[in-house]
Amino acid sequence: MTDYHYDVVVIGAGPAGEGAAMNAAKKGKKVAVVEDKNMVGGNCTHLGTIPSKALRHAVKQIIQFNTNPMFREIGEPRWFSFPRVLQSAEKVIGKQVKLRTEFYGRNRINVYTGKAKFADVNTVDVFHGSQTNTRLHTKEVVIATGSSPWRPPNIDFSHPRVYDSDTILHLEHTPRTLIIYGAGVIGCEYASIFTGLGVKVDLIHPGDRLLNFLDDEISDALSYHLRDKGALIRHHEQFDSVEANDKYVTMVMASGKKVKADAFLWAAGRSGNTRDLGLENVGLQPNSRGQIEVDREYRTSVENIYAAGDVIGWPSLASAAYDQGRAAAAMISSPEDFRFVDTVPTGIYSIPEISSVGKTERQLTEEKVPYEVGQAFFKNIARAQITGEGVGMLKILFHRQTLEILGIHCFGDQAAEIVHIGQAIMEQPGEGNTLRYFINTTFNYPTMAEAYRVAALNGLNRL
């Protein structure tokens, strides 16, 4: 057994692990990272955020080509196979891995490939299969192992027609019909992607509305656009079983209904990657979803062990995970720089995309806050008319008396970019957070950002 000594050992090289490792190294700590894949980047780079968004971008281009009258003069609408569209995503993954590998080298961080397992609170062993010959001694540990799709035991995921959100990226044909069970963020994003490729999608959802944490108006708009593209959304339906054969998949619901399709995608829930981590050797117990509980300093119940990213649960976003990792490292090496990550914008990369930050109308109504609404519809924005992306709106919720901005909700092209302008103003201290900023600021014309001025004037006109 070869022994190595470190100040900090980070388990996992996804966004949370990278954030923790880089920040600790910058603060002068001797850092090691243990990663069970051969390449850094985590599920975010290889299975989730990056490939699905690259895939979405390619599908969006196909939709533009097939629906733009100018392109119609060049040639007939084209049909693209799913595997060909995936190839463009693989190029992006390669670039991301190269970039991130350089970060570790430049910061003198040792990356060990293998499975990490706690021997005790200050010792992590690195396993290759059932063998280990590497032992890392450390003062502090950050667990950043991420999450995986939760798989119910009564579904045969080895069947070639049955997928989860990891394996769907290895789909080798383009199904004509697809059942998606679970209409959370992942289910809605893949419903957008497949309907964009002309696949008939059945989106089956146990709840009463899509993404019910969103503003109601935006949730309704997403439902409308998915249906408009050919998705059939079934609410209030619980999963019972899946039967698959050589020709098709049949999903049976608790209500007794049956749906048949070429393929089935399970998109209902994720669980923390904590199995075989040896948590019992340090006295940590994950919850039923495999997640680890932390306090507001990202510390577990064991004083020198921290956790960040999807393995701790909410909000399970790559953006938040990176900041949580950085925060955990700050707690270890420079507590004065610590920031608890709570103001997190939501970015949902459906087609069209959705983004929001702050309170929804429902929350403000329940809290009895006197708010007003300012709206700008993209169909009236010159830049959207030029790009042909007229679907969507920007909505600003603000306080009737103080004009303080309470929530920003955006639906449409580039929503995830547009929301940050509002977020920047919302984060200004004291009197700096006011709707008047958008009235008194000159925006470039034509831009999508100009929607803020339009929405602010619309809101003031209601007072």
VEXRO-236777 format. One record per atom (N, C-alpha, C): x, y, z; residue in one letter. Coordinates in pm, whole numbers, plus 50000, padded with zeros to 5 digits. Last residue first. Layout:
! VEXRO-236777
XYZA ...
***
This chain:
! VEXRO-236777
450415510448783L 450325516248919L 449355528048922L 450735502048528R 449655495548605R 449455502048741R 452935514448429N 451635519048376N 450475512748453N 454945499548539L 454675512748596L 453315517948550L 454865477048364G 454545475648506G 454175489048570G 455685488048120N 454395481248128N 453925480248274N 458235496248191L 457245506348155L 455835500548166L 459345470448231A 459315480148341A 458285491048313A 459145458547978A 458405452748091A 458285462648206A 460875475647831V 459475474147791V 458635468947909V 463275470947966R 462725484547961R 461225483947928R 463575443247920Y 463485448348057Y 462875462348060Y 463905440547647A 462645435847705A 462475440947848A 466495446047588E 465575457347586E 464195453547642E 467715421847557A 467775428347689A 466805439947700A 467615416247291M 466625409547375M 466575416247514M 467975446347090T 468515435247171T 467345428447241T 468685469646829P 467745460246890P 468485449446971P 469865488247102Y 468675485147021Y 469135480746883Y 471025488147440N 471295487047296N 470005483347224N 469385509047680F 469745495847630F 470105496547482F 469865531547931T 469725530547786T 470235516847742T 467955533848225T 469145528348159T 468885527248010T 465675540348358N 466715550648350N 468005545648286N 464125517848361I 463595529648292I 464725539348263I 465625500648514F 465385496848374F 464815508448293F 465625513148765Y 466895510948694Y 466655508648545Y 463085511848867R 463465524048794R 464785522548719R 462865489249017L 462405488348878L 462865500448796L 465725483949227T 464485490849194T 464165489449045T 468115481049439N 467215471549373N 465875478449347N 469335501549579G 469825498349444G 468925488949366G 468615505349837E 467825512649737E 468245509049594E 470105475049939G 469275486749975G 468455492249859G 472325460449692P 471875462949830P 470965475249840P 471395440149416Q 471965452749464Q 471445455649604Q 470135417949317E 471165415549419E 471785428549471E 468485427549115M 467875422349239M 468885420849352M 470405432348917I 469755443748984I 469115439349116I 471115406148847A 472155415648890A 471545427448964A 468675395648761Q 469305390348883Q 470335400248938Q 468315409248521G 467415411848633G 468005407248764G 470415396948384I 470365411648394I 469495415348514I 469825369848385H 470935374648469H 470975389848481H 467835363948201V 467465364748343V 468575371048428V 469065360747950I 468345373147980I 468115374848130I 470045334447953E 470985345847950E 470295358448001E 467765319147959A 468755316748064A 469835327548066A 466425327447724A 465885331047857A 466935329747966A 466955323447454Q 467995329747538Q 467505333647678Q 463535322947367D 464915321947321D 465855329847413D 461405317047659G 461695320147519G 463175319247488G 460595332747953F 460295321147872F 460575324947728F 461255343348285C 461475345148142C 461245331948069C 460875362848567H 460485350148502H 460535352048351H 461945375248870I 462105376648724I 461785363048664I 460875392249166G 461025379949087G 461145383248940G 461065416649289L 460845404949374L 461035391749298L 462425448549304I 462175437049217I 462135424449303I 460765476249452E 461815465949465E 461445453949376E 458915496349464L 459405492549330L 460555482449335L 457595502149697T 459045505149692T 459645502949554T 454845496049634Q 455245508649698Q 456725511849672Q 454695471549491R 453905483149445R 454395496349506R 457485452749391H 456685457649504H 455985470649463H 457295431349097F 457935441649180F 456945446749286F 458215408848852L 457325410848966L 458005420849060L 458395407648505I 459055412848625I 457985414548733I 458805386248239K 457845390848338K 458615395348462K 459035381647895L 459765384748019L 458745390748115L 458175355047663M 457925367547735M 458905369247851M 457485337447348G 457995339547484G 457745353347540G 458465336347011V 457735329447120V 458335333747253V 459985347046806G 458965355546870G 458195349046983G 462445345146650E 462205338246778E 461185345946859E 463455357146427G 462355347846408G 462035339846534G 465315376646449T 465825362746457T 464715352546435T 463645399146424I 464755397046329I 465185382446328I 461985396546644Q 461375396546510Q 462445393746403Q 463845399146845A 463175386246830A 462495385346693A 464505426146813R 465545416046795R 464925402146772R 462045439546871A 462625439846735A 463645428646713A 459345425147035I 460735429847051I 461425428646915I 456885413547022N 456935428047000N 458355433747008N 457275387447089K 456775389846953K 456815404846918K 457915387947358F 459015387747260F 458535390647118F 456355410247577F 456205398447491F 457225398947378F 456795419347903A 457225422547766A 457115409747685A 455225431848200Q 455415421448099Q 455975427247970Q 455085434948549G 455455441448423G 455785430748321G 452895434848827V 453535427148719V 453875436248602V 453175440349185E 452595443049053E 453435435948948E 452285432049528Y 453185432349412Y 452425436249286Y 452215431249853P 451545439149748P 452455440849625P 452125398849988V 453015409949948V 452305417949838V 451045375550104K 450315388250110K 451235400350083K 452115351150061E 452795359250164E 452135372950183E 450515342849851E 450405335749980E 451015343950094E 451505360549657T 450095361249696T 449895354649833T 454125351549633L 453885365249680L 452435367049726L 453715325349531Q 454385327549661Q 454065341349718Q 452455331349285R 451765323149385R 452365325549524R 454415345349147E 453175352249185E 452445344749296E 457665336749291T 456605335549190T 455375343349238T 460875352449363K 459565347049401K 458635345949279K 464065344249203G 463205351449297G 461855344749313G 464315336948858V 465005339148984V 464075347249074V 464265315848565S 463645324648664S 464535326148786S 463785304848231S 464675308048341S 463975317348437S 463545282847954I 462865289448066I 463925293048169I 463475279447590E 464015277447725E 463305286347827E 460955263647374P 461905274147410P 462355272647556P 462675236647470I 462585245147350I 461165250647348I 464505236347783S 463495230947692S 463555239547565S 466405240347991Y 466745241347849Y 465785233247764Y 466085261248255I 465525248948200I 465645249748048I 467525274448533G 467635274448386G 467135261048335G 467005294848810T 466645282248746T 466815283848596T 469475310149019P 468505310848910P 468225296948854P 469705311049362V 470125303049246V 469075304849136V 470675321649642T 469985328049530T 470445321349402T 472345304549800D 470875303649811D 470145310649697D 475145293049930V 474565294449796V 473045293049808V 477045311850155F 476045301250141F 475285303450010F 480445318050134R 479105322950094R 478175311050084R 483585327250281F 482495317550265F 481205324650223F 485815341550334D 485315342150196D 484085333350174D 486445335550595E 485965349150569E 485425350650426E 487525309550592P 486105311350626P 485565325350597P 489555294750411S 489445309150440S 487995312650469S 489505266350415S 490785273450404S 490715288450430S 486935255650462I 488125248450508I 489345257650516I 485255273650343M 485045270750486M 486285263950545M 486145271450082A 486375283950154A 486225281750305A 485195246150019A 486655248250025A 486985261150099A 482455252050020A 482985242050115A 484495243850131A 482375270249806A 482015274649942A 482575265050047A 483015254449587R 483895265649622R 483655270149766R 480745237849598G 482085232249613G 483085242949654G 478745256649546Q 478745249649675Q 480115243449702Q 479425263949283D 479525274049390D 479525267549528D 478895239549153Y 480225245649144Y 480425255649260Y 476155236249212A 477135226549262A 478545232649262A 474915256649071A 474925257349217A 475985248049274A 475385247048810S 475815260548847S 475935261749000S 474155221948806A 475615222748790A 476135236248839A 471745215449058L 472085222248932L 473595223448926L 470365207849298S 470805198149197S 470995204549060S 469795224749506P 468885225149392P 469295215549279P 468815194849693W 468465207649631W 469675216749616W 471425170949750G 470035173749713G 469875187449651G 473995163749794I 473295169349910I 471845172949876I 474865154849551V 474835144849658V 474155150349784V 475055176849381D 473835168749376D 473725158949492D 477065197949603G 476555193449472G 475325184649485G 478985186049887A 478445196649800A 477955190549670A 480255181550220A 479625176050099A 478995187450021A 482975174050452Y 482005183050390Y 481365176050270Y 484445164550749I 483925159650620I 482805168850572I 485215170751003N 486175173750895N 485705168750758N 482925163751169E 483465177351163E 484375180251043E 480045148451059V 481445145851095V 482225158651066V 477705157350957S 477735155551103S 479125151551152S 479115180250709T 478275168950750T 478315167950903T 478955213550598R 479625203750683R 478645192650716R 478015235850472Y 478295223950389Y 479085213250464Y 477055253750644E 478475255650608E 478955243850523E 474555246750715R 474675258450626R 476125262250599R 475045210550702D 474525222750764D 474735234550668D 473815181750514V 474865191150556V 474215203050626V 473195147550442E 472725160050502E 473905168650544E 473345131050133I 474005133750261I 473535147250314I 471205107049965Q 471785120349982Q 472345122150123Q 469835084149905G 471285083649893G 471975097049914G 467205085649964R 467575088949826R 469095089549807R 467085081150234S 466565070650146S 466885073250000S 470315095450340N 468855093450349N 468395083150245N 473415081250478P 472645088750378P 471145086450397P 475245085150763Q 474125077050712Q 473365085250607Q 478535081750896L 477565089550819L 476495080350762L 480725069651025G 479525072951102G 478545082051030G 482775060550880V 482985073650941V 481735078251018V 481985036450783N 483285036750853N 483565050250917N 479715041450639E 479545035050771E 480845035450852E 480705050350399L 480205060450494L 480025054650634L 481835037350182G 482355034450316G 481895044450419G 480775039249941L 481705050049975L 482325047650113L 478825022249846D 480205017249848D 481235028249878D 476685049149746R 476865034849771R 478355031349762R 476225074849679T 476915072649807T 477145057849836T 475035095249476N 476025084449456N 476825082349585N 471525101249522G 472935104849547G 473845092849532G 469165097649255S 469625094749391S 471115097549403S 466315112349092R 467735108649095R 468115105549239R 463215111248899G 464025111449021G 465455106849005G 462215099048627A 461535102248753A 462505100748870A 462395091148361A 463005103948402A 462385108448535A 462795066148131W 462465068348273W 463175081048319W 461555061747817L 462575069047892L 462055071648034L 461105037547569F 460635042547697F 461785049547769F 459995032547225A 461025033047331A 460425039647455A 457745029847068D 458985023247024D 460025022647135D 454785023447277A 455695031747196A 456925023647156A 451625025147445K 452605017147370K 453475026547287K 449985024547757V 450495032447646V 451595024447579V 447035017547943K 448285012647883K 448675021947769K 445375022148262K 445625025848122K 446955019848074K 445295017148531G 444925006148442G 445125009348295G 446295035348701S 444875036848668S 444375025648577S 448975030048701A 448195025348818A 446695026248791A 449845019548365M 449715029348472M 448855023748586M 452265003448172V 450975001948241V 450945011848356V 453735006547860M 453755010948000M 452345009848056M 455384986547633T 454064990147686T 454224994547831T 457424989247349V 457354989547496V 455934993347536V 458124967447061Y 457694979647129Y 457714978047281Y 459534945146955K 458904954946867K 458544968046937K 460584927547141D 461424931447028D 460864943246949D 459224942047449N 459584930747363N 460394935747245N 458444951247785A 459144954147660A 459384941247582A 456424967148017E 456664954447948E 457314957647814E 456374982248330V 456784983648189V 457014969748132V 453974994548576S 454984985248524S 455284988148377S 453025019648700D 452825006348759D 453894996648709D 452995054348777F 453645043048710F 453285029848779F 450135075348774Q 451225068748846Q 451725056748767Q 448955105648657E 449115091448625E 450325085848697E 448405133248650H 447775124748753H 447875109748720H 448515140148290H 448735143348431H 448065132948522H 450005135847992R 448995129448077R 449345132348223R 450465151247685I 450805151847828I 449665145647908I 451885144847385L 450635142647458L 451005141947606L 453485166247152A 453565158047274A 452155156547332A 453475183146932G 453035169346913G 453185160347035G 453935209746961K 454935202246883K 454575187346870K 451865216847125D 451875222346989D 452845214846899D 452685205647362R 451525199847293R 451505204347147R 454805223147418L 455085208747402L 453935202047326L 453385247247438H 454355245547330H 454755230947310H 451705242947665Y 451135246247533Y 452125243147422Y 453575238247867S 452595227947831S 452055230347691S 454785263747872L 455575251847837L 454645240547793L 452635279247958A 453215281647825A 454025269647780A 452255269548218D 451185267848117D 451735269447976D 454645278348332S 454355263948328S 453285261048223S 454165305448311I 455255299748232I 455115284548223I 452065309148486E 451905313348346E 452955306748257E 453145300648733D 452045293348669D 451915296448520D 456635297848782D 455495306848768D 454395299748688D 457625265048902L 457725276648814L 456515285748832L 457095242849040F 457865253049113F 457995265749030F 455895224748869N 455015233348949N 455765243249038N 456355211748604L 457315220148678L 456585230048769L 453025208348489L 454465206848462L 455255216448548L 450545196448724R 451025206048624R 452525204048605R 449955175548890D 448825181848822D 449255192448722D 452025144748877G 451475157148935G 450365163148852G 453005123048729P 452155120448846P 451455133048900P 452975121448378H 453375129348494H 452445126648612H 454275114948063I 453385110248169I 453885115348304I 454165122147737L 454825126747859L 453875124047976L 454705107047443D 453735106647553D 454485110547679D 455665120447129V 456025117947270V 454785117247358V 456805113746816K 455555115446893K 455845111147038K 459505132046677V 459065119946747V 457755123046821V 460705153746557G 459545147846492G 459035134946555G 462625166146696L 463095156846592L 461935149746523L 461095179346883G 461805187246781G 462335178846668G 460415158547045T 459355164046961T 459965172746851T 462995155447162F 462455145047074F 461285150046989F 463355179847304I 464345175347207I 463715165347109I 461095180847474S 461345191447375S 462275186747263S 461565158147628A 460315158947550A 460465169447441A 463945165747753Y 463995155247651Y 462705154647568Y 462895185947923E 463945189047826E 464005178547715E 461025171548075C 460555182247987C 461615185847883C 462745153648215G 461665148548129G 461195159048030G 464345171948359I 464955162948260I 463895157748162I 462435185348524V 463275192848430V 463815183648321V 459675161948518G 460515171848585G 461355178948480G 457825142448444A 457875155248372A 458545165848458A 457785109248394G 458425119148481G 458565132148404G 458385089348124Y 457705089648253Y 458475098848347Y 457825090947787I 458695096447892I 457885096348021I 457735070847505I 457065073747632I 458115079447727I 457745077147157L 458525075947281L 457625079047400L 457985068446812T 457155071646929T 457965068847056T 460085064046647R 458985072346595R 458075076846707R 463525066546747P 462195060746760P 461145069846696P 466415062946584T 465475073546615T 464085067446626T 469125045146747H 468165046846638H 467255058646674H 470735043346965E 471365041046834E 470395041946718E 471405060947257L 470335056147168L 470875055047026L 472985070747449H 473575060247365H 472525054147273H 471535087947597L 472575093947512L 473315083447429L 470035072247759I 469365077647639I 470385083747543I 471445066347988T 471605057247874T 470955062547746T 470715087748163D 472115085048128D 472215077247998D 467955087048189S 468545099248133S 470045097948107S 467205053548068D 467075064248166D 467845076248111D 465255030947858Y 466365040147885Y 466105048348011Y 464515003147658V 464255009747786V 465475018147827V 465114987547445R 464114997947422R 463805006147549R 466974968147524P 467394978447428P 466354989347399P 467144962147877H 466414959947752H 466734971347653H 468234968848114S 469164962848016S 468474960547882S 466274977348281F 467004987748208F 468044982148111F 463364966448360D 464564960148305D 465314970348218D 461884975448666I 462084979048525I 463394972948478I 461634970948938N 460784963148849N 460854967448702N 463294988149088P 463744974349063P 462894966648962P 463855020948951P 463005011649026P 463344997148990P 466615040948976R 466055030248893R 465155021148977R 467525074448951W 466995064149039W 466295053748952W 470465085448787P 469025082948779P 468625072048878P 472775099449030S 472475090948914S 470965089248906S 474995125849147S 473805117449153S 473655109449025S 478035134849330G 476945136849235G 475775127349254G 480205135049499T 480055123349412T 478865124249317T 481805149649678A 481135156249565A 480865145749457A 482965155249994I 482255145149914I 481475152449805I 486025165250104V 484785170450044V 484185159449958V 487895163150405V 487365156250286V 486135163750236V 490995171150574E 489585173750543E 489195166350415E 493485158650609K 492865165650722K 491365167450698K 494375125150496T 493965139050474T 493375145250601T 495925100250305H 495685105650440H 495385120450426H 495095075650082L 495285090050095L 494945094350238L 496525047549936R 495835052650056R 496165067450071R 496475022849699T 496695037149720T 495875041649840T 495804998449622N 497184999649670N 497525014349695N 493074976149608T 493564989749634T 495024988949676T 490624957549422Q 492004959449471Q 492284974049504Q 488294953749297S 488294950449441S 489674952649503S 488564981049087G 487874968349109G 487844965649259G 490674999549254H 490484995749113H 489874981949117H 490215024449509F 490065010649462F 490015009949309F 491775042949750V 491365043449608V 491385029149553V 490775053550077D 491455043749990D 490905044949849D 491285079250302V 490475075050187V 491315065350103V 491175090850632T 491835081750537T 490855077350428T 489985103150846N 491135109950785N 491815101650677N 487915086450926V 487605100450896V 488765108050831V 488735056150741D 488295063150864D 488145077850827D 488345047350486A 488825037550583A 488525042850723A 486045054150227F 486585058450356F 487085046450434F 486915050949891K 486205044850004K 486865049350133K 486645057849542A 487075061749677A 486245054649782A 487735041349255K 486615043749346K 487125046949486K 489815059649017G 489395047749091G 488225051249182G 492515080348962T 491375073748899T 491065060848973T 493435110349113Y 493545095649120Y 492295089549057Y 495135139349049V 493865132549022V 494125117449023V 496575165549227N 496725151549185N 495365145249165N 497105198049117I 496185189249191I 496355175149138I 498375220649013R 499155210349084R 498265201449171R 497005237248848N 496925240048992N 497605229449078N 497425226248598R 497945239648624R 497955242848773R 496025201948620G 497485202148602G 498065215548642G 493375210948642Y 493975203048751Y 495505203348743Y 493025224748397F 492865231848525F 493575224248638F 493285204548205E 494345214748217E 494255222248350E 490855191948238T 492075184548272T 493235194248292T 489155211348133R 489115208548276R 490345200648322R 489805211147857L 489895223547935L 490025220448084L 489195184547791K 490555189947771K 490765202247860K 486435183647846V 487365174847921V 488795180347911V 485425201947657Q 485255204447800Q 486255196247883Q 486065189347416K 486645202547446K 486565205647596K 484505165747438G 485975165047424G 486635178147462G 481915176747439I 482405169447557I 483935168947554I 481745186547178V 481735196047291V 482305189347415V 481685162947034K 482795172447012K 482895182147129K 479255151747112E 480505145347154E 481715154447135E 477305166846987A 477465168247132A 478805162547177A 477475157946729S 477875171846755S 478085174046905S 476445132346755Q 477875133946724Q 478345148246753Q 473695134246785L 474515132246905L 475995134746878L 472815134746526V 472715147246602V 473595146346727V 473175108146465R 473965118346394R 473955131546469R 471335095046635P 472775092946652P 473635103446581P 468805105646528F 469265109046663F 470775106646679F 468755118246195S 468725107046288S 469325111446422S 466635142146044F 467945139046102F 467825127446200F 465225152645747W 465015144145865W 466385140145917W 464515184545606R 465405173045626R 465015165545752R 462475199845358P 462745197145500P 463555184245515P 464325206845050E 463165201745123E 463495200545272E 466135237644983G 465885223344977G 464695219345061G 466055265044942I 467305257744918I 467025242744901I 463615274545015E 463985276244874E 465245268344840E 463595270645285R 462745261845204R 463095262845056R 465055290445400F 465755277845375F 464935268645284F 463005309445417M 464185312445336M 464955299745301M 461165298845598P 460805299345456P 462005302045364P 462045276345847N 462345289645794N 462055289945644N 461725250445932T 460565259245940T 460795273045881T 464085236145909N 462865230145854N 461655239545854N 465925252546039F 466105249345897F 464785244645836F 464905252246300Q 464995264946226Q 465105262246075Q 465205225146361I 463855231046358I 463875244046277I 468005223646353I 467205215646258I 465805221546245I 468625239846570Q 469065243846435Q 468265236446328Q 467545224546775K 467005237846751K 467385242846611K 469255202646765V 467845200646729V 467185214146697V 471605214746857A 471565208946723A 470125207246675A 470795221747117H 471205232147022H 471125227046878H 470335196447229R 469225205847213R 469555216547111R 472955187047236L 471945179947158L 470775189347129L 473995204447420A 474565204247285A 473585197647188A 472455197047639K 472305210647587K 472905211747446K 473275170647680S 471855173147651S 471655187147594S 476085173147727P 475585166347607P 474125169347576P 475995190547972I 476665194347846I 476125186547725I 474275177248173T 474135191148129T 474725193647990T 475025145248137G 473875153748168G 473875167048098G 477285130148082L 475965123648071L 474805133348083L 479685145048095H 479615132848014H 478205127547989H 479405167948254T 480065168848124T 479765156848036T 477915158248475C 477555170848410C 478115171248268C 479285136748576N 478095134148496N 477645146448419N 482765148448544G 481585143048611G 480425140548516G 485225159048483G 484025165848432G 482745160748493G 487865136648371V 487245145848466V 486005152048403V 487905101648283M 488055115748248M 487345124548350M 487395077048379N 488735079348326N 488985093948292N 485605079048697K 485665078248550K 487105080748504K 486025082948966D 485905069048921D 485815067648768D 488445102849126E 487355102549026E 487255088548969E 489725122749376V 489505108849336V 488285108449245V 492215147349413V 490845144349368V 490785129549332V 494055165549658A 493925153849570A 492455152149535A 496035193949751V 494735187949719V 494875175749629V 497225215349985K 497665204149901K 496455195249878K 496305250249974K 496175236750029K 496725226449930K 496255276349875G 497515270649924G 497435256849984G 494025285349757K 494275290349894K 495495283549956K 493945271149527K 494285285549516K 494625291349654K 493045246749633A 494415247749578A 494855262349570A 490405253149700A 491335249149807A 492785250549760A 489405258849444N 489425269449546N 490395266049658N 489705234249308M 490375246449259M 490485256849369M 488105216849467A 489535214249448A 490275226849405A 485505228249453A 486175226349582A 487685225049563A 484995227949175G 484935240549250G 485695239549381G 485215200149128E 486145209549064E 486175222749139E 483065190549278G 484435186249308G 485465195749251G 480935203149143A 481155205549287A 482585202049326A 481235193448869P 481305207748903P 481595210449051P 483225163148922G 482195170748853G 482275185348894G 484945145249043A 485525156048962A 484475162548873A 485205130249365G 484345134049252G 484915146049178G 486275139849666I 485795127549600I 484805131649492I 489205155349768V 487875157649710V 487475144949637V 491125160950049V 490815151049945V 489375153649899V 493515183450173V 492115181350134V 492035170350029V 496175179250242D 495335187650329D 493855184750303D 497715146150226Y 497125158250168Y 496425166450276Y 499965119850155H 499405128950256H 498935142050191H 499895084950074Y 500135098850034Y 499425107850136Y 501235051850060D 500525062350136D 500915076150087D 500655021449902T 501395034049896T 500585044849966T 500854988050000M 500005000050000M 500885012550000M 
***
